[in-house]
Amino acid sequence: MITMQEAAKRKGCSKSAIHYAIGAGKIDAMKSSPRNLLVITNSKFDEWTPNPQRQQIGRKSQSPKKSKQ
């Protein structure tokens, strides 16, 4: 088992993508505390790949905004 942050790092995606995959049943997780999840590194995790289009959209929305002067 690994943290969501470590799972995101291994898959090259955001923590939000990991959270979405858990909610969709694409990867397995268990609660380690009321607020934290641990990702179970089984075959489902190994086979899952983040959607590159969703990742690109997320990166665009997180880019710093240019200030107007």
Rosetta silent file (secondary structure, phi, psi, omega in degrees, C-alpha in Angstrom):
SEQUENCE: MITMQEAAKRKGCSKSAIHYAIGAGKIDAMKSSPRNLLVITNSKFDEWTPNPQRQQIGRKSQSPKKSKQ
SCORE:     score description
SCORE:     0.000 S_00000001
   1 L     0.000  144.160 -179.574    0.000    0.000    0.000 S_00000001
   2 E  -136.790  162.428  178.343    1.132    3.509   -0.811 S_00000001
   3 E   -72.330  163.744  177.299   -0.142    7.025   -0.235 S_00000001
   4 H   -63.245  -35.725  179.134   -2.182    8.824   -2.873 S_00000001
   5 H   -64.332  -43.940  178.346    0.742   11.198   -3.383 S_00000001
   6 H   -65.932  -39.602  177.835    3.129    8.300   -4.049 S_00000001
   7 H   -61.412  -43.335  178.743    0.586    6.670   -6.384 S_00000001
   8 H   -63.271  -41.029  179.155    0.276    9.910   -8.354 S_00000001
   9 H   -63.099  -45.206 -179.435    4.055   10.187   -8.563 S_00000001
  10 H   -64.166  -36.344 -177.461    4.407    6.608   -9.828 S_00000001
  11 H   -91.478   -6.986  179.606    1.700    7.080  -12.454 S_00000001
  12 L    67.415   42.096 -178.429    2.794   10.586  -13.454 S_00000001
  13 L  -139.918 -174.423  179.827   -0.570   12.155  -12.729 S_00000001
  14 L   -87.602  162.059  174.152   -2.347   14.292  -10.152 S_00000001
  15 H   -64.400  -30.909  178.138   -3.726   13.176   -6.806 S_00000001
  16 H   -62.955  -38.151  178.319   -7.131   14.146   -8.181 S_00000001
  17 H   -65.257  -38.678  177.085   -6.725   11.572  -10.950 S_00000001
  18 H   -65.124  -44.762  179.878   -5.934    8.907   -8.350 S_00000001
  19 H   -61.171  -42.923  177.853   -8.959    9.941   -6.293 S_00000001
  20 H   -60.882  -44.899 -179.146  -11.169    9.799   -9.401 S_00000001
  21 H   -64.129  -36.095  176.954   -9.864    6.313  -10.282 S_00000001
  22 H   -65.204  -47.607  179.853  -10.592    5.098   -6.757 S_00000001
  23 H   -61.831  -32.970 -179.892  -14.138    6.472   -6.921 S_00000001
  24 L   -84.094   -3.707  179.378  -14.674    4.864  -10.328 S_00000001
  25 L    78.761   14.935 -178.266  -13.438    1.501   -9.024 S_00000001
  26 L   -81.923  -28.129  171.591  -10.481    1.455  -11.402 S_00000001
  27 L  -133.043  157.134 -176.580   -7.965    1.136   -8.564 S_00000001
  28 L   -99.378  149.286  177.866   -8.414   -0.127   -5.011 S_00000001
  29 E  -151.731  164.573  174.227   -7.822    1.764   -1.785 S_00000001
  30 E  -139.825  153.226 -179.983   -8.540    1.563    1.901 S_00000001
  31 E   -75.917  132.769  174.481   -8.935    4.189    4.586 S_00000001
  32 E  -100.079  -19.790  175.219   -5.935    4.643    6.840 S_00000001
  33 E  -159.716  173.748 -178.971   -7.746    7.298    8.875 S_00000001
  34 L   -55.932  -26.065 -175.908  -11.035    9.177    8.521 S_00000001
  35 L  -112.565   -6.160 -174.005   -9.421   11.596    6.038 S_00000001
  36 E  -120.556  143.947  176.444   -6.686    9.532    4.334 S_00000001
  37 E  -116.768  145.522  171.111   -6.682    6.748    1.786 S_00000001
  38 E  -112.046  133.352  179.570   -3.944    4.262    0.977 S_00000001
  39 E   -84.406  132.533  178.624   -3.776    2.906   -2.561 S_00000001
  40 L   -87.336  120.599 -176.827   -3.480   -0.853   -2.829 S_00000001
  41 L   -89.116   81.358  178.156   -0.722   -1.712   -5.307 S_00000001
  42 L  -116.103 -166.115 -177.741   -2.241   -4.745   -6.965 S_00000001
  43 H   -63.843  -32.479  177.390   -2.790   -5.718  -10.606 S_00000001
  44 H   -61.306  -43.349  178.699   -5.596   -3.143  -10.960 S_00000001
  45 H   -65.986  -43.846 -179.483   -3.169   -0.393  -10.016 S_00000001
  46 H   -61.640  -37.448 -175.980   -0.448   -1.768  -12.286 S_00000001
  47 H   -83.308  -23.097 -177.274   -2.818   -1.952  -15.278 S_00000001
  48 L   -73.381  136.973  172.861   -4.501    1.442  -14.765 S_00000001
  49 L  -128.156  139.276  179.061   -3.194    4.404  -16.723 S_00000001
  50 L   -67.276  150.605  178.587   -4.395    7.969  -16.277 S_00000001
  51 L   -73.021  115.727 -176.328   -6.311    9.553  -19.123 S_00000001
  52 H   -62.545  -31.508  179.049   -3.784   11.814  -20.895 S_00000001
  53 H   -67.005  -43.399  178.808   -6.507   14.207  -22.097 S_00000001
  54 H   -64.320  -38.659  179.561   -7.825   14.759  -18.561 S_00000001
  55 H   -65.123  -40.866  179.882   -4.273   15.290  -17.302 S_00000001
  56 H   -65.496  -41.134  178.070   -3.587   17.879  -20.012 S_00000001
  57 H   -62.594  -42.853  178.881   -6.812   19.733  -19.205 S_00000001
  58 H   -62.342  -40.526  179.403   -5.872   19.750  -15.521 S_00000001
  59 H   -64.982  -38.235  179.772   -2.423   21.136  -16.265 S_00000001
  60 H   -65.752  -40.326 -177.671   -3.914   23.945  -18.346 S_00000001
  61 H   -73.566  -19.354 -179.976   -6.324   24.952  -15.594 S_00000001
  62 H   -94.807   -4.515 -178.258   -3.518   24.956  -13.015 S_00000001
  63 L   -67.400  146.873 -178.809   -1.130   27.124  -15.023 S_00000001
  64 L   -61.767  138.631  178.991   -0.423   30.512  -13.474 S_00000001
  65 L   -80.747  141.081  176.794   -2.691   33.281  -14.655 S_00000001
  66 L   -81.619  133.122  179.424   -1.096   36.319  -16.249 S_00000001
  67 L   -83.059  145.568  178.049   -1.919   39.473  -14.385 S_00000001
  68 L   -83.841  136.463  179.200   -3.316   42.444  -16.263 S_00000001
  69 L  -124.715    0.000    0.000   -1.246   45.594  -16.036 S_00000001
